[in-house]
Amino acid sequence: MANPTTAPIAELTGSLAALKERFGDAVRPAEFEGALVDPAHLVEVAKHIRDDLGYDYLSSATAVDYIKSGEIEMVYHAYSIKKGGPALVFKARTPRDNAVLPSLVSVWPGADFQEREAYDLFGVKFDGHPNLKRILMWEGFQGHPMRRDWHEAYYEQDQKPFDSRWPGGHHTRAEDRVKWADNVEYPAGFDPSSFVEEANAAVYERLKQIEVVEGQSVSVPSGNGSGSLKTDELVVNLGPQHPSTHGVFRMVASLEGETIRALEPVMGYLHRNHEKIGERNTYIQNIPYTDRLDYISSMSNNLGYVLAVEKLMNLKPTERTEHLRVIMVELTRIANHFWAIGFLLNDLGAFFTPALYAIEERELILDLFEAAAGSRMMCNYMRFGGVARDVPPGWMEKCRELVFERLPRKIDELDGFLSGSELIRARCMGVGYLSPEDAIRYSAAGPVLRASGVPYDVRRAEPYSIYDRFEFDVAVRTNGDVYDRYLIRIDEMRQSVRILQQALKQIPEGEIQAGKKQYSQRVPAGQTYSRVENPKGELGFYVVSDGSANPYRYHIRAPSFINLTALGLMCTGYKVADTVVILGSIDIVLGETDR
Amino acid sequence: MFGFGVLKGLGVTFRHFVGTYVDDIGYWFRGGRYYNEKSLLRRQGPRAKGVFTVQYPEEKLPVPENFRYLPFLIYDTTANDDKCTSCGICAKVCPPQCIWIVRTTDPVTKRPVPQPAEFYIDTTICMQCGFCAEFCPFDAIKMDHEYEIAAFERFQTMVYDKEKLTKPDTYHAAIHPTDWAREQKEIAEKAAKEAEKKRQAEEKAKAAAVAKEAAAQQPPAG
């Protein structure tokens, strides 16, 4: 049990020791890793961490419910953009029955959505948060589903495997088993006909409050610029059912004329509480579920998760496995970027022709995945200490042909078709600007961060797997607009081809599984945060183990979700038609955003 | 020049359009672009040019051996028996918990018999992850290649029972030749090992008997 009284206490070293020296009793060592900060000093400590210690990038902020000690813990992982390297971990505790912590949105605006998520799922109130509303669940939902004592409807047991399956497993359907699930609760006086309006009213109210703050790069004309025409403020809903939103996603924009004054993303339509499912599952059962996060790049999701669990198990995969993983993940990146570029063009109005040209190559990559893993999209290929199976005979030759001959040619072709096109330049250049400072403050990750001129790539900053052995450049562009976010994807594909060519040359023969493959894996008690550079940005898995076969806490830092924090900022001052393109340039997948 | 981008874009699609017909000339000598297995593989391979389309359902992409769809149980045609021993590992590892097994118990001794009495897979829940096949220690459950399972009704037809799940091992051998060869090799190795063990035991027994005889024939010392 991850019980605070029995877990080993981490020593405060390096920057944490400096923190202890500066703040004295307000900073104490926490168990396993990091520093426990007194909530009263949290904002002050966070400012010190950001400004004086140089950990300026808040990657992840999440809550863990320690029900035994009656406390909820917020865990923050801050990284240094300049120095790279591991995280500075700090935590804060609050009692479960009255969970209140100071908000860090004033220090890192990137904490906005993550704190709202912790409020929504764990019921932690954040003092000073400008917009503390539910974000994934619907307004009016009763309870906080990620708390350990909240039991999900229709589930007979809190942990798998269920006892009813074996040895006396007579099939029944969930609906028959639990007659309209009596564990679904509604608040007192709940009226299903009014909650939609109430929720909408809250969103519209919030829009009015958003002021054009200083530091925002684009100024909004008040009324019509010329003054000859009187315009009113208008609220427009884009989505949830809208082809431009890449799924069920809603943007509520307040307009002046056709200019966006403020924009608020509304999400959660695809929410299934992946993290609750993850805590019900055993460790290995989570691997196929990670496929369904960012379903365009399932291989990379697999890798992020198995790396986190391998870190807890202290398991080192074999050489061949490491190479196979890198090959799969880089192929995924290329497939994802082809997809992203194709559909960005779709958003620009080039209806489906560029998208279909671009995903031809993705099709060939998916053929390779199918031959190796058995499925085109839901690959489920990585295992703890290995991969599911070695690639079949003839696979490497096909892959080599693709990587050495076809892909470089096709990437150049796409670049030639599109990059110089005046339509694309006219629509994309100077649109959706995000300054490097804002990109860091808003915890933007991946292509969005690097297109703003911040050369931060997890593969370089904190290399995982065997990325330290390959020669590649971190793609970076400096204009921070939609056009650069498009160009950087072309750059990244070229770098991925470089990595693939090296990996395919170096891959050794040998075993693919380190250690014994088990159907029920016990993982030593501990906490770990492991992140990988996914095609969409930094994907992090925060896993807390209590030594049993099911994870105690399983949290995902989803790049699609956190990159949206800056969406409102990016859209302010541009036209309605531009929001569609700006959203397309962030490249979100709703499976990951809503989880 | 303004408008050049539009012309260039149109040029790209036009080239693609014409290219497909030019590419078709090559297929004349291969028996046509469509409805032809060899052409299909080329059209979908790394050297593909022109239109990528597969004329489904008249044409279907061949599935690789590792392809996984719903699981099926294997019936051993040589031993005339189910391979499944109802150990329950597949039901325990299944991520969406879609496998239900009833273990057989001997009515007299009340001890478990290594055979499933009932076996259900709710295919509306199955996520096609392939863990059951991967972790089965007896090679008794495998992933199928049959992916067209659409039905008009989901309550009776989509819950597969043991009868519907069971397929002969000859079918498994046909769709998974590599896997089948590995299994046969393992069985042969195991048999060889056992035979070797038996032979050694026999030899030992023989040697012991000889020694005993020799000891009996020799007059006691002293």
Interface residues (C-beta under 8 A of the other chain):
Chain A: K160 P161 F162 S164 R165 W166 P167 G168 G169 H170 H171 R173 N281 T282 I284 Q285 N286 I287 P288 Y289 A350 T353 Y357 E360 E363 L364 D367 E370 A371 A372 A373 G374 S375 M378 N380 A388 R389 P392 K398 E401 L402 E405 R406 F417 G420 S421 E422 L423 I424 K517 Y519 S520
Chain B: F2 F4 G5 V6 K8 G9 V12 T13 H16 Q44 G45 P46 R47 A48 F52 V63 P64 E65 N66 F67 R68 S86 G88 I89 A91 K92 V93 C94 P95 Q97 I99 W100 I101 V102 R103 P112 E118 Y120 D122 M127 Q128 C129 G130 F131 E134 F135 M143 F155 V159 T178
